[in-house]
Amino acid sequence: KPRAPQVSFLNWVHESKARIKVGILPVALGKSFIAKTLQKSVRASVITCNNVLVDQYSEGYPNDNILKGRAKYNCHTYSGMSCEAADEIFDGCANCPYKICKDRASTGESTVFNPMSLFALINAKNSAFNTYRPSLTIVDEAHQLPGMLRLLSSASFSNKDYELPEN
């Protein structure tokens, strides 16, 4: 059952004429519940800044479309292997859970994304997502978004990637 502060915030979202609405809500108020309520009332994308929160949505709403990285799905054909590994070794499989979720998101179905998955879908060649994209985008834990955007445009190196001169 929705709590009074959740109802108050949802009413404000509905009544506000602003194009961009920002809610700064306390911890444990149920921001994910608010996001899912909005997502169910109008077609919407939910972006979360980390896979822990994506997994939280997945556990709390198991029938909803959740799009995360291919490595986060277990292949249905080759047991013990991720969809990413199966795609690299066997060129994919029938009934791929990653592909099913990606196709559902491409047609504009309300979906929960991590930013990288949304970025990949927007930039995929021949993606129907740009045509059927939901009109509302909800950013859950938006204060973490700048760090995620920095990660999207950064690179990391390990010792095997470079050499130093002897002197």
C-alpha positions, 0 to 999 in steps of 0.5 A: 500500500502506498505511503502518504509521502509517496502519494504526495510525490506522485500527485506533485509529478502529475500536477507539475507542468515542468518538463523535467521533474526532480525528486530528492527523497529520503532513504527508504521512502520507496523511490523504486516503488514510485518509479514503478508506479510511474512506469506502469501508469505511462510507458517509461524507461527507468535508468539505474546507475548500478547493477545492484539496483537493476538486480533489486528491480529484477527481484522485486518485479520479476515479470518486468523487462530488465535490460542489463549487460549480456554477461549478466544473463545465463544462457538457456542453451549452454548451461553454466555459461553467460549469454556473452560467452555463448555468443562469443564461442557458439555465435549465440543460442536459441531463445537467448534471454538477453536478446529477448529483453533487448528486443522487448526494450527495442519495441518501446516496452517499459524497461529498467536499464543500466546506463550502458545498456540504454546507451548501447540500445540507443546507438545500435544500428537499426534499433527501433528503440529510437522510434518507439522510445517511451516518452518518460525517462526516470533516473533512479539514484540520479546523484550517481549518474555523473560518475557513471557518465565519466566511466562511459568516457574513460579507459583503464590500463593494466600492466600488460597494456603498456611498456616502460623504457628500461632507463 
